[in-house]
């Protein structure tokens, strides 16, 4: 009954929204008329058929489509997003054991957990800017997210609480049992969004495509590009070689948005004026080609000294530019 009530409420809001505001695609075209939509955004707006553990609300030309589902939460589960050390890791033990949720390595005021440090740092997405040149090889694993959550229309996202003190209400709305892996992941995402910014950073968690566009344009002005990493096909961990054609995008001001694990699409976005963005062509050992987005931070002095990047690269905060590739479901916004 709870899911049915949620569906009916979302349907009612979505039907009203479909007649009063532009669709997400229309809003993108209105605000960013000369900016192609990244593949990841297209996929979030029009996902493949949903599995059991997801909720989708779509408002567009085809009308209103609502899908909900809930499956059993398995024991002994491990979920990794964006490659080991390069995304959000969630681990649950057998029934009765505590749930462990590792924080994202893209949150720079957090120290790395022991699990992150020892979870095969060779596949971490961090590297030094001086190593980004043709012929350099790196061991990488670009993975697709297991969370196929979709964007909610702006009006609906604004009507649903998104704060730690409303967590019980949020879990009830999405029929998520407290203490489960999914509940702990959602709790962690909200907590990370509520953490204060580090020095020199403006941060914001976007709960709709409209709010992500509005934040990015408010911080950057006119947008030249919105891009994400694209890989020809999914491959196991392997060596990639940097090919010719590394290209810098824009100046030293960007907004980077990292997709979070949540009941619907949420992006952790932050603006920095001490970053350089690059498009890096890569070729895997098996011939797979990738166009990887790399973001290099020129000032890391405000990062936690025990952040994963420093421990993997063996460097000190504020000494050298540190770079990382973006997983396929993250976006970098580059101003004109």
N, C-alpha and C positions, 0 to 999 in steps of 0.2 A: 504493500500500500504506500509506503514511503516513496519508493521509486516512481510509482504511478503518479503520486501527487507532485513530485518534482517535475516529471515529464509534462504534466498538464500545465503547471505553472510556467515552465520554460516555453511551451508551445504558445501560451497566451501572450507572453512577453514578445516572443519571436514574431508572431503574426502582426502585432502592433508595430514592432520595429521595422518589419519588412515594408510597411506602408508609409513610414514617416522619415526614415533615414536611408542614406545610400548603403548598398551592400559593401562589404570590406573591399572587394575588387574596385567598385566605383570610387570609394574613398581614396584608395591608393592612386587611381588614375587622376582624380581631382587634385590631390596634394602633390603627387610625384609624376606628372604627365610624361616626362622624358626619361624616367628611371625604370628599366626593366625589373619585373618582380623576380626575386631569386627563386630557384627551384624549391627550396625548403618551404618558403611561404606558400607557394602553390600547393604543395603536398599537404600542408597543415590545413589549408582551406578546403581542399578536396582530397581527403585521405582515401586510402584503399579500404575495402570492407573491414569493419572493426572486429577485433577479437572480443573476448568476454569481459576484459577488465577496463572498459573505457566508456566514456560518455561523450557524445558529440551533439552539438546543436549547430545546424547550418542554415543560414538565411541567404538566399540568392535568387537568381532568375528562375530556378526550378521549383521555387516554393520553399517550404519549411521542412526540414528533415531532422528528426530527433532520434538518436539511438542511445540506449542505455544498456548496461549489462553489468553483472557482477559474477565473478567466479570465486572458487575457493582459493584461499591464500595458502600456498604450499609451504611445507617446512623445509629447512635446509636450502633456502633459495639464495642465489647470488645474481645480482643485476649489475651490469657495468655499462656505462654510457660514455662513448667517445674514446674508448681505449683505456686500458689500465693506467691509472695515474692521470688520465686526461679527461675525466668527467666525474659523474656522481656515482659512488659505489654504495650499494645497499646489501647488507648481509643479514640473514636471520638464521638462527640455529634451530634445533628441534624444539618442539612445543615446550614452553615453560622457560626457555632460555632467553636472555635479553636480546633486543634488536640493536644492531650496530649500524649507524648511518654515517659514512664518511662525507665530509664537506667537499664541495667543488674546489679544485685547485685554482679556479679563476677568481676566488675570493681571497684577496691578498692580505687581509688582516688575520687570517687563520694559520695556525701552525699545522704542519702535516701530521696525520695520525701515524702510529706505528705500522698499521696495515698498508697505508699508502707508501710509506718509505720502503717497505720490504716487498711490495707487490710488483716486482719486476720493473724497476725504474728505467730499463732500456727502452720501454715502449712509451714512456712519458712524452708529451708533446712539447716539452720545453727544450730550447737550445739557445746558443749564443748567436747574436746577429752576425758576428764575424765569420760564422760557419755557413752562412746562407749564400753559397756561390755554386756555380755549375761544377758538377763532379763530386760534390760532397754527398756522402751517403748517411742515411739515418734509418734506424729500425722503427717502423711505425705500424699502427693498426687503426685505420679509419673504420669505425663501426657505425652502423645505423642505430638510432635510438630504439629501444624496445617499447618506449612509451609513445603511442600513436595518438596522443591527445590533440584535440583540435581547438581553434580559436572560438571563443564565445562572442556573439555580437556585443558591441560596446555597452548597450543599455542593460543587457543581462549580466555582463561581468560586473557592472557597477552596482547591481542589486544584490549581489552575493557577497557576504563578508569575506575579508581577506586579512585577518589579524590573529595573533596568538590567543588573545583573550576571547575570541569567538570560535576557537578550534572545535569544541564539542558541537556547536551548531553547524559548522562546516561539514564535519564528518557525518553528522546525521543527514544533512542534505544530500550527500553523495553515497549514503548507505555504506560507509566505511567503518569497520569495527575498530574501536580504540585499541592500541597496543599491537596492531598488525603491522606488517612491513609497509603497506600502502599508507597507513595512518602516520607512521613515524616519518616516512618520506615527505608527506604533505606538511607535517609539523616542522620538519627541518627546512623545507623550502620557505615557509613563511618566516621562520626565525632568521634565515639568512637575508631575506628581504628587509627585515626590520633592523638589522645590524647597522650601526653608523658607518658613514663613508670614511675612507682613509683620506689623508691630506692630498689635495689636488684632484679629487674624484667627485663627480656628481653621479649618484646612482638612483635607479628607479626600477621597480618591478612592473612590467607591463602585463596586464591581464586580458588584453585584446589587441588586435592589429592596429586599430585606431589609436590606442594609447601609446603603442610603440612608435608609430609614425609621428605622433604629436610630440613625444619626448625628444626624438631624434632631430626633428626639424626645429624645435625650440632651442636646442643646444648648438646646432650646426648651421642653421639657416637653410639655404638651398642645398639639396642633396644631389651629388653627382652620381654616386653608385651605392647600391645596397647589394652586397655579394656574400656568398657562402662557399665553403669548400665543396668541390664536386669530384667524385671518383667514378671511373668507368664501371666498376663492378666491385662487389664486396670480396675481399681477400683475407686470408689469414695474416697474422703478423709477419712482416717481411721487410727486407731492405728496400728503401726507395733512394733513387739518385736524383739530385737536383739537376734539372735540365736547363738549357739556355733559355733566356727570356724572362728572368726574374724582373718584375716590374713594381715599382713603388706606386702607391695610390694616394694622391692628395698630400697634405702637409703633415703636421704633427698633432692634428686635432681630429679625433674620430669618436664615434659611439659604437661600442661593441655590445651585442645582445646575446646572452647565453641561455639556451632553452633549459628549463628546469623540469624536474619530475613532479607532476601535479595531476589533479583530476581533469584539468583542461589546460590549454596552452598558456604557459606563463614564461616570460623572458626576463632574466635579470640583466638590465642594461646599465652601462656606466660610460660616462664621458671622461676623457682625459686629454690634456693638451701636451702630454709628453709621450706620445705614441707615434709609431710609424707603421703603416699597413702596407703589405706586399701581396702580390699574386705570384705564387711560386709553382712553376710546372715541375711535376715529379714523374718519374718512371719507376715502377716496381720491378723487382727481380723477375717476376713472371710476365713482364711486359705491360701490366696495367698502368694506364696513364691517369694522372690526377692534376687538377688545378686547385692547389691548396692556398687558402687565405692564411697569412701569417701576420701576427701583430707583435711588434717589438716595443717594449717599455724602456724608455731612455732614463727614467728616474724611478728607481725601486727603493729609495731610501726610507719610504714610509711603510713598506711591506713588513710583515711579521718576519723577524730574522730566522724563524724556523719554518718558513714557507717551503712547500715541496720543491719549488724551483731551485732555491739555494742549496738544498740538501742533495738534489740530483746533479746539479751542475758544479757544485763545490766552489761557489763564489759568495761574496759578502754583499749585503744590501747596499745599493747606491754606487756600486763600483763599475759595472759594465751593463750595456743594454741586454735585456733578457727577452727572448722571443718565444712564442708558442703558436703552433698551428691551431686552427679552429676546427672542431668536429663539424660534421656535415649539417647539423641542425642549429648552428650558431650563425650570427649575421654581423658583418661590419658595415657601418654606414660611413660614407666618405663625403665630405662637403665639396662644393665647387670652389 
